[in-house]
Every structure is written in C-alpha cells, then in structure tokens.
Amino acid sequence: LVRSGNRELSLEEILEAARIAAFNSKARNDLNVPVDYTRIKHVWKQRGAGAGKVHYTHQKTVFVDPVLPERV
C-alpha cells in the first residue's frame, strides 16, 4: 500500500514499491517477478475470505527484480 494523497505516482515510485513487495513475497529468489497494482478504491475483501485475501480490478502489472532500495 502506497499512500499518495490522491496524486498519481510516477513510474519510478511504482517500480520501487513493486520491488519491495516482490522482495517480501515468496518470489524473493526469482527474477522478473510480476506485481499487480491498482488504486485502493478497486480493492475489496470478500466476506469469509481468509487473512490477507483480497479481490481487485483495474489492475496493471509491472515486472521487477525483488530488491530492497539502497539506504543512503
């Protein structure tokens, strides 16, 4: 989840968030991991769904290598 204050994120911001998400997933050791993203208004939890299970629409997909950003 990236809080943007209702502004559009730049491609670099989307890619950085996707790299972090991929790093924190089961695909951590893979290359070229697909990561979907969408606006929060297109995400919902279905009744009775397990923890962390959501549905979403209007998604786009980026492919990234799972890495954490370098700290300065």
C-alpha positions in Angstrom: 0.0 0.0 0.0 1.4 3.3 -1.1 -0.2 6.5 0.3 -0.1 9.1 -2.4 -2.5 11.7 -1.1 -4.7 11.2 -4.2 -1.9 12.1 -6.6 -0.7 9.9 -9.4 2.5 8.0 -8.6 5.4 8.2 -11.0 6.6 5.1 -12.7 9.8 5.1 -10.6 7.7 5.2 -7.4 5.5 2.3 -8.7 8.6 0.3 -9.6 10.3 0.9 -6.2 7.1 -0.2 -4.3 6.9 -3.3 -6.6 10.5 -4.3 -5.9 9.9 -4.1 -2.2 6.6 -6.1 -2.5 8.4 -8.7 -4.6 11.3 -8.9 -2.1 8.8 -9.5 0.8 7.0 -12.3 -1.2 7.6 -16.0 -1.8 9.1 -15.0 -5.1 12.1 -13.3 -3.4 14.6 -15.5 -5.1 13.1 -15.3 -8.6 13.9 -12.8 -11.4 11.4 -10.7 -13.3 8.5 -11.1 -10.8 5.1 -9.8 -11.9 3.5 -7.4 -9.5 -0.1 -6.1 -9.9 -1.1 -2.6 -8.7 -4.3 -0.6 -8.7 -6.0 2.2 -6.8 -7.4 1.3 -3.3 -10.9 2.0 -4.5 -10.7 -1.1 -6.7 -9.7 -3.4 -3.8 -12.1 -5.3 -1.6 -12.2 -8.2 0.8 -14.9 -10.8 0.2 -16.9 -11.9 3.2 -15.4 -15.0 4.8 -12.1 -14.7 2.9 -9.0 -15.5 4.9 -6.5 -13.1 6.3 -4.7 -11.2 3.5 -7.1 -12.4 0.8 -8.5 -9.6 -1.4 -10.0 -9.2 -4.8 -9.2 -6.3 -7.1 -10.0 -4.8 -10.6 -8.5 -2.2 -12.9 -5.0 -3.6 -12.2 -1.8 -3.0 -14.2 1.2 -5.3 -14.0 4.9 -4.4 -13.8 7.8 -6.9 -13.9 10.6 -6.3 -11.4 13.6 -8.0 -9.7 13.0 -8.3 -6.0 15.4 -6.0 -4.2 15.3 -3.5 -1.3 16.2 0.1 -2.1 19.7 1.1 -1.1 19.9 3.3 2.0 22.0 6.5 1.7 
